[in-house]
Amino acid sequence: MTAQWMIPPTPERTYGAALFDLDGVLTPTAEVHMKAWAAMFTAYFTKHDVSPPYTDADYYAYVDGKPRYDGVDACLRSRGVELPWGSPEDAAGVETVCGIGNVKNDAFMAVLKREGVAPFPGSLRLIEHLTELNVPMAVVSSSRNAREVLAAADLTRFFEVVVDGNTVAEEGIAGKPAPDMFTLAAQRLSVNTADAVVVEDALSGVEAGAAGDFALVVGVDRGAGADVLRRHGAEVVVNGLEELMA
């Protein structure tokens, strides 16, 4: 029997587990990701005379929440650019999807090591609250750097289960917006998906939650917009995770 918790916007029922996205939900690293993506795509588009220029709207439409290389491919294809996929071992800057994606990863890791990261205060409050209630929790992140971010934010101790971009590659499962990553996290927590809450800030993430058999999909509005999150599958939208505390 798992512990149960109530969410104030839906007080009529309780839930048995929480499946959190990381960047933008638990930590403000989404901003670092956005800057790294913008720098990488702007440089590439300028070098190869690709138009229109990259904007933050491209981040939300093609990149946010997806596995790194899927985001690279989707954004390039939006400009009619098709490159060979390559390999994750490709050197940064090689003319492949993976090589270009690795440029972005190097930029992100440099900022993380230089500046560090702290969790959102409201997110930390909720994590500590759920820990006291013995509610099972997992991190479900498309990033291959999820464990490094958790360590930098001193959150590793709260999450025995982490399903990330490395897991996608190792297990051969689909990334977001497919529900497979969240489903695997629930399985590794030994809870039914029908008892688990998905908490996401990315459109691809709420789509993943809506595509699976989960109890509730919570959208965290960090800039995507509440209406947009709802249209993509969020049933409840909050501005901060402290709003989910009973």
C-alpha positions as CSV (number, residue, x, y, z in Angstrom):
1,M,0.0,0.0,0.0
2,T,1.5,3.3,-1.0
3,A,1.0,6.6,0.8
4,Q,-1.5,8.9,-0.8
5,W,-1.7,12.6,-1.2
6,M,-4.3,15.2,-2.1
7,I,-3.9,18.0,-4.7
8,P,-5.9,21.1,-3.7
9,P,-7.3,21.7,-7.2
10,T,-8.7,18.2,-7.2
11,P,-9.5,17.5,-3.5
12,E,-12.1,14.9,-4.3
13,R,-9.5,12.1,-4.7
14,T,-6.0,11.1,-3.6
15,Y,-2.9,9.9,-5.6
16,G,-0.3,7.3,-5.0
17,A,2.9,8.6,-6.7
18,A,4.4,11.7,-8.4
19,L,6.4,11.6,-11.7
20,F,8.2,14.9,-12.1
21,D,9.9,16.4,-15.1
22,L,13.1,18.1,-14.1
23,D,14.1,21.2,-16.1
24,G,11.5,23.9,-15.5
25,V,9.6,21.8,-12.9
26,L,12.0,21.1,-10.1
27,T,14.9,23.3,-11.2
28,P,15.2,26.5,-13.2
29,T,17.6,24.8,-15.6
30,A,15.1,25.2,-18.5
31,E,16.4,28.8,-18.8
32,V,20.0,27.5,-19.2
33,H,18.7,25.0,-21.8
34,M,16.9,27.8,-23.7
35,K,20.1,29.9,-23.8
36,A,22.2,27.0,-24.9
37,W,19.8,26.0,-27.6
38,A,19.5,29.6,-28.9
39,A,23.3,30.0,-29.0
40,M,23.7,26.8,-30.9
41,F,20.9,27.2,-33.4
42,T,21.7,30.9,-34.0
43,A,25.3,30.1,-34.8
44,Y,24.3,27.2,-37.1
45,F,21.6,29.2,-38.9
46,T,23.9,32.1,-39.5
47,K,26.7,29.9,-40.8
48,H,24.5,28.1,-43.2
49,D,22.2,31.0,-44.1
50,V,19.1,29.2,-42.7
51,S,16.0,31.2,-42.3
52,P,13.9,32.4,-40.5
53,P,16.1,33.1,-37.5
54,Y,15.8,31.0,-34.4
55,T,13.5,32.3,-31.7
56,D,12.2,31.2,-28.3
57,A,9.0,30.1,-30.1
58,D,11.0,27.4,-31.8
59,Y,12.2,26.2,-28.4
60,Y,8.6,25.6,-27.2
61,A,7.4,24.2,-30.6
62,Y,10.3,21.8,-31.5
63,V,12.7,21.3,-28.6
64,D,11.2,21.7,-25.1
65,G,10.8,18.4,-23.3
66,K,12.1,16.2,-26.1
67,P,15.2,14.1,-26.2
68,R,18.1,16.3,-27.3
69,Y,18.6,14.8,-30.8
70,D,14.9,14.7,-31.5
71,G,14.7,18.4,-30.8
72,V,17.7,19.2,-33.1
73,D,16.1,17.1,-35.9
74,A,12.6,18.7,-35.5
75,C,13.9,22.2,-35.5
76,L,16.2,21.7,-38.5
77,R,13.3,20.1,-40.4
78,S,11.1,23.0,-39.7
79,R,13.5,25.0,-41.9
80,G,13.8,22.3,-44.5
81,V,17.2,21.1,-43.3
82,E,17.7,17.3,-43.2
83,L,21.0,15.9,-41.9
84,P,22.1,12.3,-41.2
85,W,21.5,11.3,-37.7
86,G,25.0,10.2,-36.8
87,S,26.0,8.9,-33.4
88,P,26.0,10.2,-29.9
89,E,29.8,9.8,-30.0
90,D,30.1,12.3,-32.8
91,A,32.3,15.2,-32.0
92,A,30.6,18.5,-31.2
93,G,30.0,20.4,-34.5
94,V,30.1,17.5,-36.8
95,E,27.4,17.9,-39.5
96,T,25.0,15.4,-38.1
97,V,22.0,15.7,-35.8
98,C,24.1,14.2,-33.0
99,G,27.1,16.4,-33.7
100,I,25.1,19.5,-33.6
101,G,23.2,18.4,-30.5
102,N,26.5,17.8,-28.7
103,V,27.4,21.5,-29.3
104,K,24.4,22.4,-27.3
105,N,25.2,19.9,-24.6
106,D,28.7,21.2,-24.1
107,A,27.4,24.8,-23.7
108,F,24.8,23.6,-21.1
109,M,27.3,21.6,-19.1
110,A,29.7,24.5,-19.0
111,V,27.1,26.8,-17.5
112,L,26.0,24.2,-15.0
113,K,29.5,23.6,-13.8
114,R,30.3,27.4,-13.6
115,E,27.1,28.6,-12.0
116,G,25.5,25.6,-10.4
117,V,21.7,25.4,-9.9
118,A,19.2,25.5,-7.0
119,P,15.7,24.0,-7.0
120,F,12.7,26.2,-7.2
121,P,11.8,26.9,-3.5
122,G,8.2,25.7,-4.0
123,S,9.3,22.6,-5.7
124,L,11.7,21.7,-2.8
125,R,8.8,22.3,-0.4
126,L,6.6,19.8,-2.2
127,I,9.3,17.2,-2.5
128,E,10.1,17.4,1.2
129,H,6.3,17.3,1.9
130,L,5.8,14.1,-0.2
131,T,9.0,12.6,1.3
132,E,7.4,13.0,4.8
133,L,4.3,11.3,3.5
134,N,6.3,8.4,2.0
135,V,4.9,9.1,-1.4
136,P,6.9,7.4,-4.2
137,M,8.5,9.9,-6.5
138,A,10.5,9.7,-9.7
139,V,12.2,12.1,-12.1
140,V,11.3,11.6,-15.8
141,S,13.5,13.9,-17.9
142,S,14.4,13.8,-21.6
143,S,17.8,15.2,-20.7
144,R,20.9,13.0,-20.7
145,N,22.2,15.3,-17.9
146,A,19.4,14.7,-15.4
147,R,21.5,13.0,-12.8
148,E,24.2,15.8,-13.0
149,V,21.5,18.4,-12.5
150,L,20.0,16.6,-9.6
151,A,23.4,16.3,-8.0
152,A,24.1,20.0,-8.6
153,A,20.8,21.0,-7.0
154,D,21.3,18.5,-4.1
155,L,18.1,16.6,-5.0
156,T,19.6,13.2,-5.7
157,R,18.6,11.8,-2.2
158,F,14.9,12.2,-3.0
159,F,14.8,10.1,-6.1
160,E,15.8,6.5,-6.3
161,V,14.1,6.2,-9.7
162,V,15.4,8.5,-12.6
163,V,14.2,7.8,-16.1
164,D,16.2,10.1,-18.5
165,G,17.6,10.4,-22.0
166,N,20.1,7.8,-21.2
167,T,17.4,5.4,-20.2
168,V,15.6,6.0,-23.5
169,A,18.8,5.0,-25.4
170,E,19.5,2.0,-23.1
171,E,16.0,0.6,-23.0
172,G,15.1,1.4,-26.6
173,I,11.8,3.1,-25.6
174,A,10.2,6.1,-27.1
175,G,10.8,9.6,-25.7
176,K,8.2,12.3,-25.0
177,P,5.6,13.0,-26.3
178,A,5.1,9.2,-26.1
179,P,4.1,8.1,-22.6
180,D,6.7,5.3,-22.4
181,M,9.1,7.1,-20.1
182,F,6.5,7.9,-17.5
183,T,5.1,4.4,-17.7
184,L,8.6,2.9,-17.1
185,A,9.0,5.2,-14.1
186,A,5.8,4.0,-12.6
187,Q,6.8,0.4,-13.1
188,R,10.1,1.0,-11.4
189,L,8.3,2.6,-8.5
190,S,6.0,-0.5,-8.4
191,V,2.9,1.7,-8.7
192,N,0.0,1.6,-11.1
193,T,0.0,4.3,-13.7
194,A,-3.6,5.0,-12.8
195,D,-2.4,6.1,-9.4
196,A,0.4,8.3,-10.6
197,V,0.5,12.1,-11.2
198,V,2.5,13.4,-14.1
199,V,4.0,16.9,-13.4
200,E,5.3,18.7,-16.5
201,D,6.1,22.2,-17.9
202,A,6.7,21.2,-21.5
203,L,4.1,20.7,-24.2
204,S,5.6,17.4,-25.2
205,G,5.5,16.3,-21.6
206,V,1.9,17.0,-20.9
207,E,1.1,15.3,-24.2
208,A,3.0,12.3,-23.0
209,G,1.0,12.3,-19.8
210,A,-2.3,12.7,-21.6
211,A,-1.3,9.8,-23.9
212,G,-0.9,7.4,-21.0
213,D,-3.2,5.9,-18.4
214,F,-2.2,8.3,-15.6
215,A,-4.3,9.6,-12.8
216,L,-3.7,13.3,-13.5
217,V,-1.6,15.5,-15.7
218,V,-0.4,18.7,-14.0
219,G,1.0,21.5,-16.1
220,V,3.5,23.9,-14.6
221,D,3.3,27.3,-16.4
222,R,6.9,28.5,-16.7
223,G,6.2,30.4,-19.9
224,A,4.3,28.1,-22.3
225,G,1.0,29.5,-21.2
226,A,-1.8,27.9,-19.2
227,D,-4.3,27.7,-22.1
228,V,-1.6,26.1,-24.3
229,L,-0.7,23.5,-21.6
230,R,-4.4,22.6,-21.2
231,R,-4.9,22.2,-25.0
232,H,-2.0,19.8,-25.0
233,G,-3.3,17.7,-22.2
234,A,-2.8,19.3,-18.8
235,E,-5.8,18.8,-16.5
236,V,-4.6,21.2,-13.8
237,V,-2.2,24.1,-14.3
238,V,-0.2,25.8,-11.6
239,N,2.5,28.5,-11.5
240,G,4.5,26.7,-8.8
241,L,4.5,23.3,-7.1
242,E,3.7,24.7,-3.7
243,E,0.2,25.1,-5.0
244,L,-0.1,21.3,-5.0
245,M,0.4,21.0,-1.3
246,A,-2.7,20.0,0.7
